[in-house]
Amino acid sequence: MGKVLTHMTMSLDGFIAQPDNQVGELFEWYEAGEVNVPNPNDEVKFNVDDSSADILRDLTENNGALVAGRTLFDIADGWGDKHPAGGKVVVVTHTPPDDAAEKWPNTTFVGDVETAISRAQELAGDKDVTIASANVAQQALDLGLVDEVCVSLVPVLFGEGIPYFSKLQSEGHLLLEDPMVVQGRRALHLRYPVRK
């Protein structure tokens, strides 16, 4: 079984989107280089620098399933049933779309985070599970289900928006190990194993 990790692109002041859910300058690093990193979604192109390409390849080639929240799923229109990270998609929602089976046959809809992670691990097999929604990541961290926290830190200050991290529900601090750090163009990539 692979790892369960979170990955978000985040502003220097901790936001993964503006208040209106738009990403602003956060995704500039996906177009800041000459190295094309292929992905299963023809609508999305990744042209990054060499260092970012290594990180992006690791995140996509080792991904067996992705867990997202309903808000992100709706904003992205389900990624056309082909998420750029590869693998199957599991969406946490209490109300799946009415046309889910026809429009998104490769997407699984479940009612809670714990079930979503479990289902994603089944789908991923030996590969990793990536959590790509802040609220879902927070819940998974609170449940002790995350092995690694990944941040692509972008040199922009939003001042307000949707935070990657919020108040922990559990008592005490969540400790992380020292990060693996990779300097990319328009992003500093940090990977923190969760201390168990």
C-alpha positions in Angstrom: 0.0 0.0 0.0 1.2 3.5 -0.9 1.2 6.6 1.2 -1.6 9.0 1.8 -0.5 12.5 1.1 -1.9 15.9 0.7 -0.7 18.3 -2.0 -1.8 21.9 -2.5 -0.3 24.9 -4.1 -0.3 27.6 -1.5 0.4 31.4 -1.3 3.1 32.5 1.1 0.5 33.6 3.6 -1.3 30.2 3.6 -4.1 30.4 1.1 -5.0 27.8 -1.6 -7.5 30.1 -3.3 -8.9 33.6 -3.2 -12.3 34.1 -1.4 -14.1 33.5 -4.6 -12.4 30.1 -5.1 -10.2 31.4 -8.0 -6.5 30.5 -7.9 -5.1 33.8 -9.0 -1.3 33.5 -9.6 -1.0 30.2 -7.7 -0.7 28.0 -10.8 1.9 30.1 -12.6 4.5 27.5 -11.7 2.7 25.0 -14.0 3.7 27.2 -16.9 7.1 28.5 -15.8 9.4 26.3 -17.7 10.3 24.3 -20.8 9.8 20.7 -19.5 6.5 19.2 -20.5 5.2 16.7 -17.9 2.5 14.6 -19.6 -0.7 13.8 -17.8 -3.9 11.9 -18.6 -6.0 15.1 -19.2 -5.5 16.6 -22.6 -7.1 19.9 -21.5 -4.3 20.5 -19.0 -0.6 21.2 -19.9 2.3 21.2 -17.4 5.4 23.1 -18.7 7.7 23.5 -15.7 11.3 23.8 -14.8 13.6 20.8 -14.3 13.3 20.7 -10.5 9.5 21.1 -10.5 9.2 18.5 -13.2 10.8 15.9 -10.9 8.4 16.8 -8.1 5.4 16.8 -10.5 6.3 13.4 -12.0 6.6 11.9 -8.6 3.2 13.2 -7.6 1.5 12.1 -10.8 3.3 8.8 -11.7 3.0 7.4 -8.2 -0.7 8.5 -7.8 -3.2 5.7 -7.8 -6.2 7.7 -6.6 -7.1 11.3 -5.7 -9.6 12.4 -3.0 -11.4 15.7 -3.4 -14.2 17.6 -1.9 -17.4 18.4 -3.7 -16.7 22.1 -4.1 -13.4 21.5 -5.9 -15.0 18.8 -8.0 -17.8 21.2 -9.1 -15.3 24.1 -9.8 -13.3 21.8 -12.0 -16.4 20.1 -13.6 -15.0 16.8 -12.5 -11.9 17.3 -14.6 -13.8 15.7 -17.5 -13.5 12.4 -15.6 -9.7 12.5 -16.0 -7.8 14.2 -13.2 -4.4 15.5 -14.3 -2.8 13.7 -11.4 -3.9 10.4 -12.8 -5.6 7.6 -11.0 -9.3 7.3 -10.0 -11.1 10.1 -8.2 -13.0 9.8 -5.0 -15.3 12.7 -4.1 -16.5 13.4 -0.5 -20.1 14.6 -0.7 -23.5 13.9 0.9 -25.2 14.6 -2.4 -23.6 13.1 -5.5 -24.6 14.7 -8.9 -27.8 13.2 -10.4 -25.9 12.3 -13.6 -22.8 10.9 -11.8 -22.9 7.4 -13.4 -23.2 8.7 -16.9 -21.0 11.8 -16.8 -18.3 10.6 -14.4 -18.1 6.8 -14.6 -14.5 6.8 -13.3 -15.4 8.9 -10.2 -16.6 7.4 -6.9 -18.8 9.5 -4.6 -18.8 8.8 -0.8 -20.3 10.5 2.2 -17.3 11.0 4.6 -13.5 11.4 4.6 -12.6 8.1 6.3 -14.6 6.1 3.8 -13.1 8.2 1.0 -9.5 7.5 2.1 -10.3 3.8 2.5 -11.9 3.5 -0.9 -9.1 5.5 -2.5 -6.5 3.1 -1.0 -8.4 0.1 -2.5 -8.4 1.8 -5.9 -4.8 2.9 -5.7 -3.4 -0.6 -4.8 0.4 -0.1 -4.2 0.3 3.5 -5.4 -0.2 6.7 -3.4 -3.4 8.4 -2.5 -3.4 12.2 -2.9 -5.8 14.5 -1.1 -6.4 17.7 -3.2 -9.0 19.6 -1.1 -8.1 21.7 1.9 -11.2 20.8 4.0 -10.8 17.1 3.2 -7.1 17.3 4.0 -7.8 18.9 7.3 -10.3 16.2 8.3 -7.9 13.5 7.2 -5.1 15.1 9.3 -7.5 15.2 12.3 -8.3 11.5 11.8 -4.6 10.6 11.6 -4.9 9.3 8.0 -2.2 11.4 6.4 1.4 10.1 5.9 2.9 13.2 4.2 2.0 16.9 3.8 3.1 18.4 0.5 3.1 22.1 -0.2 4.1 23.9 -3.4 4.7 27.4 -1.9 4.2 30.3 -4.3 5.8 33.7 -3.9 2.5 35.7 -3.7 0.5 37.1 -0.7 -3.2 36.9 -1.0 -4.1 38.7 2.2 -7.3 36.6 2.4 -8.8 33.5 1.0 -9.3 29.9 1.6 -6.6 28.5 3.9 -4.8 25.2 3.4 -4.8 24.6 7.1 -7.3 25.5 9.8 -7.8 24.8 13.5 -7.0 21.2 14.4 -9.9 19.4 16.0 -7.6 17.1 18.0 -5.8 18.4 21.1 -2.1 19.1 21.0 0.1 19.9 18.0 0.5 17.8 14.9 4.2 17.2 14.5 5.9 16.9 11.1 9.4 15.6 10.3 12.0 17.8 8.6 11.0 18.6 5.0 12.4 17.6 1.7 12.9 20.9 -0.1 13.1 21.5 -3.8 13.5 25.0 -5.3 11.5 25.3 -8.5 10.7 28.3 -10.7 7.7 30.2 -9.2 7.3 27.5 -6.4 9.2 26.1 -3.5 8.2 22.5 -3.1 8.1 21.1 0.5 7.3 17.6 1.6 6.8 16.9 5.3 6.4 13.3 6.5 3.8 13.3 9.4 5.4 12.2 12.6 3.7 9.0 13.8 
